[in-house]
C-alpha cells in the first residue's frame, strides 16, 4: 500500500497488494461478529473470516521488500527521506487528525480543549488503531539502507541465515514464549525475542527472497494450508479452552501467520500472467490500496453507526459484505482525491 519505486509495474506486487487490502477490510469488518456466542455457527464464521485474512499486513510488508530491496533499484538517502518517509509521515498525521475530528464531530465535542487535546494526541502518535502500520513503515523505511546491504552484497546463504535468525527470534519465539517450558526463561534470554516493529523487517526480506528465489507451487500451497490450519485451529481450540476469544494465533509475528503469508505470496508470485480484466482490477486496487487502507475505517464507523455490522444477515456473508462496502467507500475517496495533484502526491 506504500509508495512504490517507479520502474514499471510488477504483476506479483499488484496481485499481492490487491489481496492484502481486501484482507485488511475483512479483518476489521469481522470484529463485531466475534461477540456471537462462543462455539455458535456465527462465531465460527467470524473466526474463519478473521483467520483467512490474517496474512494481509505481512503481505504488504513483503511487497515493500520486493519494491525496495532489489539491488537494481537505486535508492538514495535523499530520495528515501524526502520522498518516501516524508510522504508517509504527512499522510499519517493528516489521517490521524481526520479520525480525531470525526470522533469529536459524532460526539458533538468541538471545544478548544478537545481540539487541543486531539492535536496533542496526534503529535504523540496516539492514532486510530489501524494506523499502527504506518508507525512500523516509518521505522522499516529508515532501516532500508541497512537491509539493502544484505540484498545488494549478500549471497543466498547469507540471506537464508538472516531469515533463519529472524524466523527463530521474531516468529517462533513470540509464538511459544507463553507456553511451558519457555515460561521458565528469565533474564537476558527474554530479551532475545524481536518485538513486532523490528520483526516486521523480516517480512520485507522474506518478500525479496521469495521473489528472487521462488519455491515450487506445491510447497507454497502446503505452507498456506498448514498456516491456515494453525491459525484457525489454534484460535478455535485456545478460545474454547479459555471461554473467550484468544487472538494469540492471529498475531502477525506467529508461526501460523508467517506460513500463511509465505505460502500465499509464493502462489501469487507464481502467476505468470492475468487476463486483461483481472490484471486491470488488480492494478487499480493495488494503486488505490494506500488510500483505501487510510480511509476505510471511516466508512466502517459510519456503517456501524447506521446499524450495519458483520452479523447482518449472517456473519458468513455479512463480514465480506461489510468489508466490500468499506473498500468501495475507500475507492470512491481514491478516485475523487487523486484528481487533486497535491492530495494524490502527499495524502493518499
N, C-alpha and C positions, 0 to 999 in steps of 0.2 A: 504494500500500500504506500510505501515511502517513495521519495524521489528516485528516479532511475537514471542511470548514465545513458546518454542518448547516442547509442551506436547501433540502432536498428532494434526491432522488437524481437523478443525471444518467445517462441511459442510455448515453451515449458513454463516460463515465468507468467505468461498471460493465463494459462490454464490453472496453474497453482494459485495465483492471486485471486482468480475468479472463484475457485472452490473455497479459498480461505475466507473471503469476505462473506460468502453465503453462510459458511460455518459460524463465523462470529455472530451473525444475526440470529442464527438458530440458538446458539449458547444463551444469548440474552433473552430471546423470546421464551425460552423454556423455563426461566427462573420461577415464574408464577405458578407453574404446573407442579412444582415439587411439593406444594402444600397438600396435594392429594394424599389420602390415607396410605400409609406405608404398606406396600405389598399389593395395592389395588392395581387394576388394569391401567388407570390413568397415571399412577405413579410410575409403573414400569415403562409406559410410553414416554413419559417425560425424561426418565433416566436414560432410556435408549437414545433419545434425541440429544441429550446432554453428552452422552458418551461418543456417539459417532462424529460429533463436531469438535471434539477436544483438540484435534491436531491443528486447528485453524491458525492460532497465533504463532506456534512454531513454524508453520508453513511460510508465513510472512517473513520470519527471521531467515529461513533457508533461502528465500528469494533475495534477501539482502546479500547473502554470501555469493549467490550466482552473479548478481549485478555489480558488486563492488570488489570482489576478491580476485577476479580473473586477472592474471599478470598483464594481458594485452590491453586492459582497460586502464588508462592512466588516471591517477587521482592525486592531484597536488594538495598540499596542506591548505593553500589559499582557497581552492575550489571547495574542498571539504567543509571548511568552517564558514566561508562567506556565502556559499550557495546551498549546501545541503543541511548543515547543522542549523544555520540561521533560519532557514525556511521552516524546519521542524519546530524550532523554538517559537517563532512568530505564530504559526498555526496553533501550536499547543496553548499558548497563553490567550490567544483570541477565542478559541473554542471553550477554554476553561471559563472565560468571562461570560460567554454566551450561556453556558449552562447555569452559572451562578445567577445571572439576571433572569433566566427562565424560572428558576425556583423562587426567586424573590417576587416575580410577577404573579405566579399562581398562588402565592401566599399573601398577596397584597401587602408586601412589606418593604416598599421603596421608601426608606428613610435614609438620612445622611449617615446614621450609624450603621445600618445594614449594608449600605453600598460600600462604605469604607471597610467594613469587615469582610465583605466579599472580595474586594480588591486585594486586601491583605492576604486572605487565604489563597488567592490565585498566585500571588507573588511568592508564597512559600510552598507551592506545589501541593496544596490541598485541593485537588481537582476531582472532577467526575471520575468515578471508578475506572471506566474503560480507557481513560487517558493514561493509565499506568504504562501502556505500551509505548507511548511517546517518551516517557521518562526513561525507559530502557533503551530506546533507539538513540537518544542523545548520548548515552554512555557508550553504546556499541559503536556509533559513528566516530566518537573520539578515539576509540581503540582500533579503528580500521587500518591506520598505517602500520600498526604492530601486527595485526592479523595478516596483512598483505606481505609482511616479511616471510611468513610461513608459506604462503601460496606462491610467492614470486621466487623464493630462493630455496625452499624446502622440497625434498623429493617425496615420493609416495609413502615411503616408510616413515618419514618424519611426520607427515600428515596423519598417518594411521596411529602413530604414537600419541600425538596431541589429542586425537579424537578418543583414543582409548583412555587416556588420563581424564579427559572431560567426562566420558561416559561413567567411569567409576566414581569420580568425586562430585560430579554435577548432576548425575541422573540416578545411578544405583544407590549411592549413599543417602540422598534425600528420601528415596523410596523406602529404604529399610531401617533408617535411623530410629524410628519409633517402635521397632519390634525387637524382642529379645533374640540374640544376646547383645545387640547393638545398643540397647538401653543401658548396658553396664559400662559403656565407654565414658571416660571423664577426662578433663584437662585438655591439652593441646589437640589430641585426635578429634575432638568435637569440632575444632576449627578447620579441619581438613576439608570439610564439605563446602563446596561452592554455593554461594547464595544465588537466588534466582537471576538477579540482574547480570552477574558475571557469567553464570552458566548459560545464559541466553546466547552468548557469543559462540558457544559450541555449535548451536544450530546453524549459525551463519557458516561456520567452517564445514559442517556436515553437508549443507546445501551445495557449496562449491565442490566438495569431494564427490558427492553422488552425481553431480552433473559432469564432472571431468572423468570419473571412473564409474560409469553406470553398472548396476548389478542386473542380473537376469530378472525377467518379469516374474518368474515363479518365486524367486526369493523376495521380491517386493510384495507379491500377494501374500506370501507366508508371513512376512513381517507385519503387514497390515492386519491380517486375520488374528495373529497372536496378540498384537497390541490391543485390538478392539475387544478380544475375549478377556484380556487382563483388565482393561478399563471398565467395561460393563460388568463383568463378573465380579471383579473386586469391589466395585461400588455397591452392587446389589448385596453381596454377602456381608460386607462390613456394615452397611446401613441396617440390614435386618438384625445383625448382631447387636448394634448399638441402640436400635429403636428410633433412629433418626438418620437423616441423610448424612452420609460420610463422604466427603469430597476428596479424600486423600488421593485416590487413584485418578482424579481429574487434573491434578496439578501438572503444569507443563513440563516440569523437571522430574518426571516419574518414568519408570521403565516402560509401562504400557503406552503412554502418550508418545514417548520417543519412538517406539517400534511402529506405532500407527503412522506417525509423521514421516519417518524414513520410508515406510512401505508405500504410502500414498504418493509421496513426492517421486519415488522411483517409477511407479506406474505411470504417472502423468508425464514424467520426463521421457518415457519410452514411446510416447505417442509421436509418430513420425510426421503426421500432418492432420489437419482437420478440414472438414467441409467448409465452404465459404460462410455459411450461416453460423455454424458453431464457432469458427475462428473469429468472425466479426463480433459475436456476442461475448466471447472470452476476452477479446481485446478491449471492448468497451467497458466491461466490468472491471478489468484489470486497471485501466486508466482512471476509472471512477472510484476505485476501491478506497483510496485515502479519504476522499470526500464522504463516501458512504460510511466509513468507519467513524469519522468525526461527528457526523450529523445523525446517524440512525437512531441513537438513543433519545434524541428529542422526539422523534416520531413515536418511539416506544412509550415514552412518558405520556404523550398526548393520547395515544390509543388506549392505554390503560386507564387514563382519567375518564375516557368515554365508556369504560366498562368492557373493553375488548382485551382479553388476555389469551394465553396459550391453552386455556381449558375449553375454549369455545370452538366448535361444538364438543369436541373431544380432543385431548392432548395429542393423539396420534396424527390428527390433521390440523388442530389449532395451532400447534407450535410452528410448523413450517408456514402456515398461512400468515401468522403474525410476523414471522421473520421476513416473508416475501413483501409484506406491506411496508415494513421499515426500510428494506432495501430499495423498494420503489420510491419511497419518500426521499431517500438519500440520492437516488439517481436524478430525481427532479431538481434537487438542490445543485447537483453537479452540472446538469445541462444549463440551468439558469446562470449559475455563478461563473461557469467557465467562459461566458460571453464577456466578462469584465476582465481584461488582461491582468490588472494588478491583483485581483482576487484569485484568479487562476494561478498566478505565479506564487503567491505567498500563503493563501489561506485554505486551499483545497488540493 
